[in-house]
Amino acid sequence: MIALVLLGILALVVGGCVCVVWAERGGPRWARAVAAVTLGAGELLRHFGKNRSQDQPTGDGD
């Protein structure tokens, strides 16, 4: 069951990347919309990743 969920997520990621490339080359309106959502989701993940790494203790023992 977990494998199916991971395969579904992988399919969404690959499909989003394909739409980003297609939209860059002047694809249809729906591909540009999917590309915008994909790029927005990537920015959100990057933002949350930065915040999470700042919340981690450094382990210096100060």
Order of alpha helices (4+ residues) and beta strands (2+ residues): alpha-alpha
